[in-house]
């Protein structure tokens, strides 16, 4: 019997002076006490403990945007990253145009596709360095200067645009006239004008204005795969690396160490990775790599799990409601997943901080580009370290966000 209920019960049993009403009242209190305490005990034993996240690092970021029906997450993530860099560097808030960089990428992809006689990748996808390359060649535009939305659009939708452009570059690359005319690139630009709007002449000296604040040469991309030597650079073999961007290669522990060091020192991270894994749930604002091996569960919980089928165990692990045991991800597991296409390059997001759950486990706070109202966490989600170890394809950071000892190994100045 709960201690409080025992005291009330003792009072009833031993009292000789109480009238009938008093005894009735105390009896009611006794029953309520027992009911309440038993209810609390039952709830504790049977209701799963929900996630409770506590902020550890929370770096400044601009509001969440919506890429909508466009495959331009790479631009949204990198623009968000650059906006945070401008906040760090200037303390000013900027709203840059994601569609400006998307347009510049379409133009560059078309040129490459035709020059390579139709053997290059052409589509909506891209990488963080595509934004950096566009800044170097064409500067930056704000959302006010160029929204990239035409014909009454309020959000980007590129399926038809991509289909039209793909058909055009495919036909042009086949060289039906036996000799390419110089006008073909003008035709590409005209289509982009129709679907995205004309690019205005850069006002003021936008390119100089922003590049004085933001030096694109300060930013590097880092990955971790063992099919190339560590502490070297290589062109990461993923379809969206259409421009052949070069990545520094480091061991897995150092990749995670760089992410930690970056955030701890006030630098956010542009993150490229796989979100097709079953452990990714934007709706529930969490990404994990559950360990579904029953032997790894604490002994106190073992009896409950022993009664479940394998299917029920997996369903329980993927409810995303409470912390669960996660796999210990090794470099070998990561490399195998990359080699067999289990882990693919399919989304870019922006890491802005860290949180701990109620068990002290760390997660990376990640800003998505699927609209603030797309989940209950304002468009953000928390990615566990295990998920980051398994599914991070690459990151972009400021070169000063890399620990000195790692910079030395990589030859970064």
C-alpha positions as CSV (number, residue, x, y, z in Angstrom):
1,X,0.0,0.0,0.0
2,X,1.3,3.5,-0.8
3,X,2.7,5.3,2.3
4,X,0.2,8.2,2.2
5,X,-2.7,5.8,1.9
6,X,-1.4,3.7,4.8
7,X,-1.4,6.7,7.1
8,X,-5.0,7.6,6.2
9,X,-6.1,4.0,6.7
10,X,-4.4,3.9,10.1
11,X,-6.3,7.0,11.2
12,X,-9.6,5.4,10.3
13,X,-8.8,2.2,12.1
14,X,-7.4,3.7,15.3
15,X,-9.7,6.7,15.8
16,X,-12.5,6.3,18.4
17,X,-13.6,9.9,18.4
18,X,-14.5,10.5,14.8
19,X,-18.2,10.8,13.9
20,X,-19.7,8.9,11.0
21,X,-19.3,11.9,8.6
22,X,-15.6,12.3,9.4
23,X,-14.9,8.6,8.9
24,X,-16.8,8.7,5.6
25,X,-14.8,11.7,4.4
26,X,-11.5,10.2,5.3
27,X,-12.5,6.9,3.7
28,X,-13.2,8.8,0.5
29,X,-9.8,10.5,0.7
30,X,-8.2,7.1,1.3
31,X,-9.8,5.7,-1.8
32,X,-8.8,8.7,-3.9
33,X,-5.2,8.4,-2.6
34,X,-5.0,4.8,-3.5
35,X,-6.5,5.3,-6.9
36,X,-4.3,8.3,-7.7
37,X,-1.1,6.6,-6.7
38,X,-1.9,3.3,-8.3
39,X,-2.8,5.2,-11.5
40,X,0.5,7.1,-11.4
41,X,2.4,3.8,-11.0
42,X,0.4,2.2,-13.8
43,X,1.1,5.1,-16.1
44,X,4.8,5.0,-15.4
45,X,5.0,1.3,-16.1
46,X,2.9,1.2,-19.3
47,X,3.1,4.5,-21.1
48,X,6.3,5.1,-23.2
49,X,8.5,7.9,-22.1
50,X,8.2,10.6,-24.8
51,X,11.2,12.5,-26.3
52,X,12.3,15.4,-24.2
53,X,14.9,17.6,-25.9
54,X,17.0,20.2,-24.1
55,X,18.8,22.9,-26.1
56,X,22.6,22.8,-25.9
57,X,23.7,24.9,-28.9
58,X,21.3,27.2,-30.8
59,X,22.9,29.3,-33.5
60,X,21.1,32.1,-35.3
61,X,19.2,31.2,-38.5
62,X,16.7,32.9,-40.8
63,X,13.1,31.7,-41.1
64,X,12.3,28.3,-42.6
65,X,11.3,28.5,-46.3
66,X,9.5,26.0,-48.6
67,X,11.1,24.5,-51.7
68,X,7.6,23.2,-52.5
69,X,7.6,21.2,-55.8
70,X,11.1,21.8,-56.8
71,X,14.2,19.7,-56.5
72,X,16.3,22.6,-55.2
73,X,16.9,21.6,-51.6
74,X,20.6,22.2,-52.3
75,X,20.0,25.9,-53.0
76,X,17.6,26.3,-50.0
77,X,20.0,24.6,-47.6
78,X,23.1,26.5,-48.8
79,X,21.3,29.8,-48.9
80,X,20.1,29.3,-45.4
81,X,23.7,28.4,-44.4
82,X,25.0,31.6,-46.1
83,X,22.3,33.7,-44.4
84,X,23.5,32.4,-41.1
85,X,27.1,33.2,-42.1
86,X,26.0,36.7,-42.9
87,X,24.3,36.9,-39.5
88,X,27.6,35.8,-37.9
89,X,29.8,38.1,-40.0
90,X,27.7,41.2,-40.2
91,X,24.9,40.8,-37.6
92,X,22.5,41.8,-40.4
93,X,19.6,39.6,-41.7
94,X,19.4,38.9,-45.4
95,X,16.8,37.1,-47.5
96,X,18.7,35.8,-50.5
97,X,17.2,34.3,-53.6
98,X,17.3,30.5,-53.9
99,X,15.8,30.6,-57.4
100,X,18.6,32.9,-58.6
101,X,21.1,30.1,-57.9
102,X,18.8,27.5,-59.3
103,X,18.6,29.4,-62.6
104,X,22.3,29.8,-62.8
105,X,22.7,26.1,-62.2
106,X,20.2,25.3,-65.0
107,X,22.2,27.5,-67.4
108,X,25.6,25.9,-66.4
109,X,24.2,22.3,-66.6
110,X,22.8,23.0,-70.1
111,X,26.2,24.2,-71.3
112,X,27.9,21.2,-69.9
113,X,25.3,18.7,-71.2
114,X,25.6,20.0,-74.8
115,X,29.4,20.2,-74.7
116,X,29.6,16.6,-73.5
117,X,27.2,15.5,-76.3
118,X,24.4,14.6,-74.0
119,X,26.4,12.4,-71.6
120,X,26.3,14.6,-68.5
121,X,23.7,14.7,-65.8
122,X,20.8,17.2,-66.2
123,X,18.1,17.7,-63.7
124,X,17.0,19.8,-60.7
125,X,19.5,18.4,-58.2
126,X,22.8,20.0,-57.1
127,X,25.3,20.4,-54.4
128,X,26.3,23.2,-51.9
129,X,29.2,24.2,-54.1
130,X,26.8,25.0,-56.9
131,X,25.7,28.0,-54.9
132,X,29.3,29.0,-54.1
133,X,30.3,28.7,-57.8
134,X,27.4,30.9,-58.9
135,X,28.4,33.5,-56.3
136,X,31.9,33.5,-57.7
137,X,30.7,33.9,-61.3
138,X,27.5,35.9,-61.0
139,X,27.2,37.3,-57.5
140,X,24.2,37.2,-55.2
141,X,20.7,38.5,-55.5
142,X,18.1,39.0,-52.8
143,X,14.6,37.5,-52.9
144,X,13.2,41.0,-53.5
145,X,15.4,41.4,-56.6
146,X,14.7,38.0,-58.0
147,X,12.0,35.6,-56.7
148,X,12.3,33.1,-59.6
149,X,8.5,32.9,-59.6
150,X,6.6,33.8,-62.7
151,X,3.1,33.5,-64.1
152,X,1.4,34.0,-60.7
153,X,3.4,31.3,-58.9
154,X,3.8,31.8,-55.2
155,X,6.0,28.8,-54.6
156,X,8.5,27.0,-56.9
157,X,7.3,24.1,-59.1
158,X,9.9,22.8,-61.6
159,X,8.6,19.6,-63.0
160,X,7.4,21.0,-66.3
161,X,10.4,23.4,-66.5
162,X,12.8,20.5,-66.1
163,X,11.0,18.4,-68.7
164,X,11.1,21.2,-71.3
165,X,14.8,22.0,-70.6
166,X,15.7,18.3,-70.7
167,X,14.0,17.8,-74.0
168,X,15.7,20.9,-75.4
169,X,19.3,20.0,-74.4
170,X,18.8,16.4,-75.5
171,X,17.7,17.6,-78.9
172,X,20.4,20.2,-79.2
173,X,23.2,17.8,-78.2
174,X,22.2,15.4,-81.0
175,X,23.2,18.2,-83.4
176,X,20.4,17.6,-86.0
177,X,21.7,20.3,-88.4
178,X,25.3,19.0,-88.3
179,X,26.5,22.2,-86.7
180,X,25.3,23.9,-83.6
181,X,24.1,27.4,-84.0
182,X,25.2,30.0,-81.4
183,X,21.6,30.8,-80.6
184,X,20.9,27.5,-78.7
185,X,21.9,29.0,-75.3
186,X,19.6,32.0,-76.0
187,X,16.7,29.6,-76.4
188,X,17.5,28.0,-73.0
189,X,17.6,31.5,-71.4
190,X,14.2,32.4,-73.1
191,X,12.6,29.3,-71.5
192,X,14.0,30.2,-68.1
193,X,12.6,33.7,-68.5
194,X,9.2,32.3,-69.2
195,X,9.1,29.9,-66.3
196,X,11.2,31.8,-63.7
197,X,11.1,35.4,-64.9
198,X,13.8,37.6,-66.4
199,X,16.9,38.3,-64.3
200,X,17.2,42.1,-63.7
201,X,20.4,44.0,-64.1
202,X,22.2,43.7,-60.8
203,X,21.3,46.8,-58.8
204,X,23.8,48.9,-56.9
205,X,26.7,46.5,-57.3
206,X,25.2,43.5,-55.6
207,X,28.0,41.2,-56.4
208,X,30.7,43.4,-54.8
209,X,28.4,44.4,-51.9
210,X,27.9,40.8,-50.8
211,X,31.3,39.3,-51.7
212,X,32.9,42.0,-49.5
213,X,30.9,40.6,-46.6
214,X,31.0,36.9,-47.7
215,X,34.1,35.4,-49.2
216,X,33.2,32.2,-51.2
217,X,36.8,31.0,-51.1
218,X,36.5,30.5,-47.3
219,X,34.1,27.5,-47.6
220,X,35.0,23.9,-48.1
221,X,33.2,20.5,-48.5
222,X,34.2,17.5,-46.4
223,X,33.2,13.8,-46.7
224,X,34.3,10.4,-45.3
225,X,34.6,7.4,-47.5
226,X,37.3,4.7,-47.5
227,X,37.4,4.0,-51.2
228,X,39.7,7.1,-51.5
229,X,42.7,7.8,-49.2
230,X,42.0,9.9,-46.2
231,X,43.4,13.5,-46.0
232,X,43.2,13.8,-49.8
233,X,40.5,15.4,-52.1
234,X,38.4,13.7,-54.7
235,X,35.3,14.4,-56.8
236,X,32.5,12.6,-54.9
237,X,30.8,10.1,-57.1
238,X,27.2,11.1,-56.8
239,X,24.9,12.1,-59.6
240,X,24.2,15.6,-58.2
241,X,27.9,16.4,-58.2
242,X,27.4,17.2,-61.9
243,X,30.1,20.0,-61.8
244,X,32.8,17.6,-60.4
245,X,33.2,19.4,-57.1
246,X,36.1,18.4,-54.9
247,X,35.7,17.2,-51.4
248,X,38.2,16.7,-48.5
249,X,38.2,13.1,-47.2
250,X,38.6,12.4,-43.5
251,X,37.9,9.4,-41.2
252,X,34.4,9.1,-39.8
253,X,35.2,10.1,-36.3
254,X,36.9,13.2,-37.5
255,X,33.9,14.1,-39.7
256,X,31.7,14.1,-36.6
257,X,34.4,15.9,-34.7
258,X,34.4,18.7,-37.3
259,X,30.6,19.0,-37.0
260,X,30.9,19.3,-33.2
261,X,33.8,21.7,-33.3
262,X,32.0,23.9,-35.9
263,X,28.8,24.2,-33.9
264,X,30.7,24.7,-30.6
265,X,32.6,27.6,-32.2
266,X,29.5,29.4,-33.7
267,X,29.6,28.0,-37.2
268,X,26.5,26.3,-38.7
269,X,26.8,23.5,-41.3
270,X,25.3,22.8,-44.7
271,X,24.4,19.1,-44.6
272,X,24.1,16.7,-47.5
273,X,22.7,13.3,-46.9
274,X,20.2,10.5,-47.2
275,X,16.6,11.0,-45.9
276,X,15.2,7.8,-47.5
277,X,16.2,5.7,-44.5
278,X,13.4,4.3,-42.5
279,X,14.7,6.0,-39.4
280,X,14.1,9.5,-40.9
281,X,10.8,11.1,-39.9
282,X,10.3,14.7,-40.7
283,X,6.7,14.5,-39.5
284,X,7.9,13.4,-36.1
285,X,10.9,15.7,-36.2
286,X,13.5,13.0,-35.5
287,X,16.0,10.9,-37.5
288,X,17.5,7.8,-35.9
289,X,19.1,4.4,-36.6
290,X,17.2,2.1,-34.3
291,X,18.9,-1.1,-33.1
292,X,16.2,-3.7,-33.5
293,X,18.3,-6.5,-32.0
294,X,16.3,-7.6,-28.8
295,X,19.5,-8.6,-27.0
296,X,20.6,-5.0,-26.8
297,X,17.6,-3.9,-24.8
298,X,17.9,-3.3,-21.1
299,X,17.0,-6.3,-19.0
300,X,14.2,-4.5,-17.3
301,X,12.5,-4.1,-20.7
302,X,13.4,-7.5,-22.0
303,X,10.2,-9.3,-20.9
304,X,8.0,-6.9,-22.7
305,X,9.9,-7.2,-25.9
306,X,10.0,-11.0,-25.7
307,X,6.3,-11.1,-26.1
308,X,6.3,-9.1,-29.4
309,X,6.8,-10.5,-32.9
310,X,9.7,-9.2,-35.0
311,X,7.2,-7.1,-36.9
312,X,5.8,-5.6,-33.7
313,X,9.3,-4.9,-32.5
314,X,10.2,-3.0,-35.6
315,X,7.0,-1.0,-35.5
316,X,7.6,-0.1,-31.9
317,X,11.1,1.1,-32.7
318,X,9.9,3.2,-35.6
319,X,7.1,5.0,-33.7
320,X,9.6,7.9,-33.1
321,X,7.9,8.6,-29.8
322,X,10.7,7.9,-27.3
323,X,14.4,7.3,-27.2
324,X,15.4,3.8,-28.3
325,X,18.7,1.9,-28.6
326,X,20.6,2.8,-31.7
327,X,23.2,1.0,-33.8
328,X,26.8,1.7,-33.4
329,X,27.7,2.9,-36.9
330,X,31.2,2.1,-38.1
331,X,33.1,3.3,-41.1
332,X,32.7,-0.1,-42.7
333,X,28.9,0.0,-42.3
334,X,28.9,3.5,-43.8
335,X,31.0,2.5,-46.8
336,X,29.0,-0.6,-47.5
337,X,25.8,1.5,-47.5
338,X,27.3,3.9,-49.9
339,X,28.6,1.2,-52.2
340,X,25.3,-0.7,-52.4
341,X,23.2,2.5,-52.9
342,X,21.5,2.0,-49.5
343,X,22.7,5.5,-48.6
344,X,22.2,7.9,-51.5
345,X,22.6,11.7,-51.9
346,X,19.0,12.8,-51.9
347,X,18.6,15.9,-49.7
348,X,20.4,18.9,-48.3
349,X,19.5,20.7,-45.1
350,X,21.1,23.2,-42.6
351,X,22.4,22.2,-39.2
352,X,22.1,25.0,-36.7
353,X,22.8,23.5,-33.2
354,X,22.5,20.6,-30.9
355,X,20.1,19.2,-28.3
356,X,20.2,16.4,-25.8
357,X,17.4,14.0,-25.0
358,X,16.4,13.0,-21.5
359,X,19.1,10.3,-21.5
360,X,21.8,12.8,-22.4
361,X,22.1,11.6,-26.1
362,X,23.1,14.3,-28.5
363,X,21.2,15.2,-31.7
364,X,22.0,17.8,-34.5
365,X,19.3,20.4,-34.8
366,X,18.5,20.6,-38.5
367,X,16.5,23.1,-40.5
368,X,14.6,21.6,-43.4
369,X,13.1,23.4,-46.4
370,X,9.7,21.8,-46.4
371,X,7.9,24.7,-44.8
372,X,7.6,25.7,-41.2
373,X,4.1,24.2,-40.9
374,X,5.3,20.8,-42.3
375,X,5.8,19.4,-38.8
376,X,5.2,20.3,-35.1
377,X,8.7,21.5,-34.7
378,X,8.5,24.5,-37.0
379,X,10.1,22.7,-39.9
380,X,13.2,21.6,-37.9
381,X,14.1,18.0,-36.9
382,X,16.7,16.4,-34.6
383,X,19.2,14.0,-36.2
384,X,20.9,11.6,-33.9
385,X,24.7,11.1,-34.1
386,X,24.1,7.5,-35.3
387,X,22.0,8.8,-38.2
388,X,24.6,11.4,-39.0
389,X,27.3,8.8,-39.0
390,X,25.4,6.5,-41.4
391,X,23.7,9.0,-43.7
392,X,25.9,12.1,-44.0
393,X,27.1,12.3,-47.6
394,X,29.1,15.5,-47.1
395,X,29.1,18.8,-45.2
396,X,30.1,22.4,-46.1
397,X,31.7,24.5,-43.4
398,X,33.8,27.6,-43.1
399,X,37.4,26.5,-43.2
400,X,37.9,28.0,-39.7
401,X,35.2,25.6,-38.4
402,X,37.7,22.8,-38.8
403,X,40.0,22.0,-35.9
404,X,43.6,23.1,-36.4
405,X,45.1,19.6,-36.3
406,X,42.7,18.4,-39.0
407,X,43.3,21.5,-41.1
408,X,47.0,20.7,-40.9
409,X,46.5,17.1,-42.1
410,X,44.4,18.4,-45.0
411,X,46.7,21.2,-45.9
412,X,44.1,23.9,-45.4
413,X,45.3,27.4,-44.7
